[in-house]
Amino acid sequence: MRLEKIRTDVTVLDTGESIARVFDCFKEKPHLCGLLIYHEGRFLTCIFRREFHEIMSRPFSLEIFMKRTIGYFVNAYPMGDMLELSSDTNIALAAERAIKRSPDKRDDPIVVRYPDGEVRLLDVHQLLLQQIQLHLDAIAALKEANEFRSDIVSIASHDIKNPLFTILGLSQMLGAGDSGPDSIVSLSRIINNSAQRIQELLNEVLGLATSGTIEMQLKKELYPAGRILEEVAKRFIHLAERKQQNLVIEVDSDNTLINVDIIHFQEALENLISNAIKYSDKGSEIICRVYAGQEGVVFEIIDHGPGFSEEDRKYIFQKFKKLSAKPTGGESSTGLGLFITRKIVDLHGGAIVLESEIGKGSKFTVRLPLMPHSMGLPEVVKLEKAGTL
């Protein structure tokens, strides 16, 4: 940043004017650090407030100068060496030059010259405050950059966790040797789709790191709502079975189309189903439901876990907020899942609502706009191309 960006004083008096005008200007404008003195239309010198008042406070000064001109005063008390800098001087360099002056000159204003010949005065304290602000801005930028990198790592680890757990769980099932040929094909397909999802998520995270922003870029297409829910829910059946939970899938709108970014919207559903399993006790039931309502397509994830307190509800969709409920199987929690889910739903023009009661469980409801004439699946929609279903 250069000196030209700082607001500077530009009050001009002529050498032919009475010295009383100097008193008047300093009285009328308490912020003035000094005055520019011109002679025959050209810059001559300055009168600095501090020096002027110090001189005029001396014995007999008022009697000597009050009836004199400004020209008489500046001839009697020339300002001597003044720090003059170009308007394109870097603020950091200007501040360094200012504080290196002799102690008796260190508080003097700086004369700033512009390319068009204009001259202005800059209060040195204003300059130093601006320099401090630049340092604070730099510190804030570094802090923001560190937070951004931290967020990128956190989001990447969270996004990859669900498909990675799916791969690990299904691989263990295959390794046990209890699966028939049909099951092996089905499980292998889910593993492959989950691996593709990890690759897609990693590519997106790398894109976020390159762009310097965590804003999601959606690529929406039409997909059948029921098949999306079925595909996502089936990925978690093995996790539910480990905790002896019953994962129920209810699809009442198999051919109802929604306009979504399939990668991100599946991630939102994954977060909700994963949380329902994570925070529900062994032997409990979890319901994953989708149907077409009057106001749009409705997804409901219902669990019989510990529920959320009133205090929890204040922060439930905020980033890195860990709530009172604890995972029942020793699972980890980053405090990012519901924050990401809310962001994804918002970007799709939808809404997410929580209904919960302590000790009785929770219901997360996601509503997305219903596409006009959405009943019926057109041939152009191919869910397989996204590496899903």
Secondary structure as GFF3:
##gff-version 3
##sequence-region A 1 389
A	DSSP	three_ten_helix	3	5	.	.	.	ID=ss1
A	DSSP	beta_strand	12	14	.	.	.	ID=ss2
A	DSSP	alpha_helix	20	28	.	.	.	ID=ss3
A	DSSP	beta_strand	34	39	.	.	.	ID=ss4
A	DSSP	beta_strand	42	48	.	.	.	ID=ss5
A	DSSP	alpha_helix	49	56	.	.	.	ID=ss6
A	DSSP	alpha_helix	61	65	.	.	.	ID=ss7
A	DSSP	alpha_helix	70	76	.	.	.	ID=ss8
A	DSSP	beta_strand	84	86	.	.	.	ID=ss9
A	DSSP	alpha_helix	91	99	.	.	.	ID=ss10
A	DSSP	beta_strand	110	113	.	.	.	ID=ss11
A	DSSP	beta_strand	119	122	.	.	.	ID=ss12
A	DSSP	alpha_helix	124	176	.	.	.	ID=ss13
A	DSSP	alpha_helix	181	211	.	.	.	ID=ss14
A	DSSP	beta_strand	221	224	.	.	.	ID=ss15
A	DSSP	alpha_helix	225	234	.	.	.	ID=ss16
A	DSSP	alpha_helix	237	242	.	.	.	ID=ss17
A	DSSP	beta_strand	246	251	.	.	.	ID=ss18
A	DSSP	beta_strand	257	260	.	.	.	ID=ss19
A	DSSP	alpha_helix	262	279	.	.	.	ID=ss20
A	DSSP	beta_strand	285	293	.	.	.	ID=ss21
A	DSSP	beta_strand	296	303	.	.	.	ID=ss22
A	DSSP	alpha_helix	310	315	.	.	.	ID=ss23
A	DSSP	alpha_helix	337	347	.	.	.	ID=ss24
A	DSSP	beta_strand	351	357	.	.	.	ID=ss25
A	DSSP	beta_strand	361	368	.	.	.	ID=ss26
A	DSSP	three_ten_helix	383	386	.	.	.	ID=ss27
###
